[in-house]
Amino acid sequence: MNSTNVVEPKSYQELARAARSFGLKPRTVDCRSVEELTPALAALRREPPDGLVVSGNPLFLDFGAQVAGAVDSMRRPAIFPYREYHAHGVLMSYGPSGKDNMCRVAGYVDRILKGAKPAELPIEQSTKLDLVIDMRIARAMGITVAAPPMEIVILVGLQGSGKSSFRRSRFDATHVVVSKDNFRSNRRPARR
């Protein structure tokens, strides 16, 4: 965590309280700058914890490959705050959608450029949180995920545009198909 960031110490307090309620002993490794990153990761390697919660510090995202590599070398389960870390091969992430947040930022910029006063704009909180678990890494670590995460794929397009062929080639082996064409109450499937 970065103790100089206003948000992180408060987040850590909440996390520590929750951890203690489960009988866990939380500890923190402070990393306030790029210069402190390598020593912080080395300290974690010397005394690896049973599991890690990586904070949302932008520094960690900027050096995601280095952080993910250090966590991987410890062979400990870890949860990261953004799905972007999965590009570096992490086990799990849970947090706001970076893509969704960037779209919101663009909306703010648009409103400001159109004359809105920044102080009068509402502060928005992320409503979309992504839980991503890399099942290959979980299996490699010997971790059993109780129920696989559910995924919904919705294909929308013109009739004859190749939706069914695409579905058959990509999703039939892993997903259940729900189609209005298959409903018993569908009286005229040919009209769809």
C-alpha positions in Angstrom: 0.0 0.0 0.0 1.0 3.6 -0.3 0.6 5.3 3.1 0.9 8.8 1.5 -2.2 8.2 -0.6 -5.2 9.5 1.4 -7.5 6.6 0.5 -5.2 3.6 1.0 -4.7 3.8 4.8 -8.5 4.0 5.3 -9.0 1.1 2.9 -6.4 -0.9 4.8 -8.1 -0.2 8.1 -11.4 -1.7 6.7 -9.5 -4.7 5.3 -7.6 -5.3 8.5 -10.8 -5.2 10.6 -12.5 -7.7 8.2 -9.4 -9.9 8.3 -9.2 -9.9 12.1 -12.9 -10.9 12.3 -11.8 -14.1 10.5 -8.9 -14.7 12.8 -6.3 -13.5 10.3 -3.3 -11.3 11.2 -3.0 -8.6 8.5 0.2 -6.9 7.8 1.1 -4.2 5.4 4.1 -3.5 3.2 4.4 0.2 2.5 5.5 1.3 -1.0 5.4 5.1 -1.6 7.5 5.4 -4.7 9.2 3.6 -7.6 12.4 3.4 -5.6 10.6 1.5 -2.8 9.0 -1.0 -5.0 11.9 -3.5 -5.4 12.7 -3.5 -1.6 9.0 -3.9 -0.8 8.7 -6.9 -3.1 11.9 -8.3 -1.7 10.5 -8.0 1.9 7.5 -10.0 0.8 9.6 -12.7 -0.7 11.7 -13.0 2.5 8.6 -13.5 4.6 5.8 -14.6 2.3 2.3 -14.2 3.7 -0.4 -16.8 3.3 -2.2 -14.6 0.8 -2.0 -11.1 -0.6 -4.4 -8.3 -1.3 -2.7 -5.9 -3.7 -3.9 -2.3 -3.3 -5.2 0.0 -6.0 -2.0 2.1 -6.0 -1.4 3.3 -9.6 2.3 2.5 -9.1 1.5 -1.2 -8.8 -0.5 -1.1 -12.1 2.3 0.8 -13.9 4.7 -2.0 -12.8 2.1 -4.7 -13.0 4.5 -7.3 -14.6 7.0 -6.9 -11.8 4.4 -7.0 -9.1 2.6 -10.0 -10.6 6.0 -11.8 -11.1 6.9 -11.3 -7.5 3.5 -12.6 -6.3 3.8 -15.6 -8.7 7.3 -16.5 -7.4 5.8 -16.7 -3.8 3.2 -19.2 -5.0 0.6 -17.6 -2.8 -3.0 -16.7 -3.7 -3.5 -13.0 -4.4 -6.3 -10.7 -5.4 -5.6 -7.6 -7.4 -7.9 -4.6 -7.8 -8.2 -4.4 -11.6 -8.7 -7.0 -14.3 -5.8 -5.4 -16.3 -3.4 -7.4 -14.1 -4.5 -10.6 -15.8 -2.3 -9.6 -18.8 0.5 -10.5 -16.4 -0.9 -13.8 -15.3 -2.5 -13.2 -11.9 -4.9 -15.6 -10.1 -7.8 -13.2 -9.3 -9.0 -9.7 -9.5 -12.0 -7.9 -8.1 -12.7 -4.2 -8.6 -14.1 -1.5 -10.8 -14.0 -1.9 -14.5 -11.1 0.3 -15.8 -12.7 0.5 -19.2 -16.0 1.6 -17.6 -14.2 4.2 -15.5 -12.4 5.7 -18.5 -15.8 6.1 -20.3 -17.1 8.0 -17.2 -14.0 10.2 -17.3 -14.7 10.9 -20.9 -18.3 11.9 -20.0 -17.0 14.3 -17.3 -14.6 15.9 -19.8 -17.4 16.2 -22.3 -19.6 18.0 -19.8 -16.9 20.3 -18.7 -16.0 21.2 -22.3 -19.6 22.0 -22.9 -19.6 24.5 -20.0 -20.5 22.6 -16.9 -18.7 23.7 -13.8 -16.6 20.8 -12.3 -17.6 21.7 -8.7 -21.3 21.2 -9.7 -20.9 17.8 -11.3 -21.9 14.8 -9.1 -19.3 12.4 -7.9 -20.0 9.0 -9.3 -19.0 5.7 -7.8 -18.4 2.6 -9.9 -21.4 0.5 -10.2 -19.8 -2.3 -12.2 -17.3 -4.5 -10.4 -15.5 -7.3 -12.2 -14.6 -10.6 -10.5 -12.1 -12.4 -12.7 -10.6 -15.8 -11.7 -8.0 -17.4 -14.0 -9.0 -21.1 -13.6 -5.8 -22.3 -15.2 -3.7 -20.6 -12.5 -6.2 -21.8 -9.7 -5.8 -25.4 -10.9 -2.0 -25.0 -11.1 -1.9 -23.7 -7.5 -4.2 -26.5 -6.3 -7.1 -24.1 -5.5 -10.6 -25.4 -6.1 -13.2 -22.8 -7.0 -16.5 -23.9 -5.5 -18.7 -22.8 -8.4 -17.3 -21.4 -11.6 -18.2 -17.8 -12.2 -21.3 -17.4 -14.4 -21.0 -15.7 -17.8 -23.8 -14.5 -20.0 -23.1 -14.0 -23.7 -25.8 -12.0 -25.6 -25.5 -12.0 -29.4 -27.4 -9.3 -31.2 -27.5 -8.8 -34.9 -29.5 -9.0 -38.1 -31.0 -12.2 -39.2 -28.6 -14.2 -41.3 -25.5 -12.2 -40.0 -23.8 -15.3 -38.6 -24.8 -15.2 -35.0 -25.7 -18.9 -34.8 -22.5 -20.0 -36.6 -20.4 -17.9 -34.3 -22.2 -19.2 -31.2 -21.8 -22.8 -32.4 -18.1 -22.3 -33.0 -17.3 -20.4 -29.8 -19.8 -21.2 -27.1 -21.7 -24.4 -27.6 -19.2 -26.5 -25.7 -19.3 -24.3 -22.6 -22.6 -22.4 -22.5 -26.3 -23.1 -22.5 -28.3 -21.6 -25.3 -31.4 -19.7 -24.5 -33.2 -18.6 -27.6 -36.7 -17.3 -28.2 -36.8 -19.6 -31.2 -36.7 -22.6 -28.9 -39.5 -21.5 -26.6 -42.7 -23.6 -26.7 -44.8 -20.5 -26.8 -43.0 -19.4 -30.0 -45.8 -19.7 -32.6 -44.0 -18.4 -35.6 -40.2 -19.1 -35.4 -39.9 -18.6 -39.2 -40.8 -14.9 -38.8 -37.8 -14.2 -36.5 
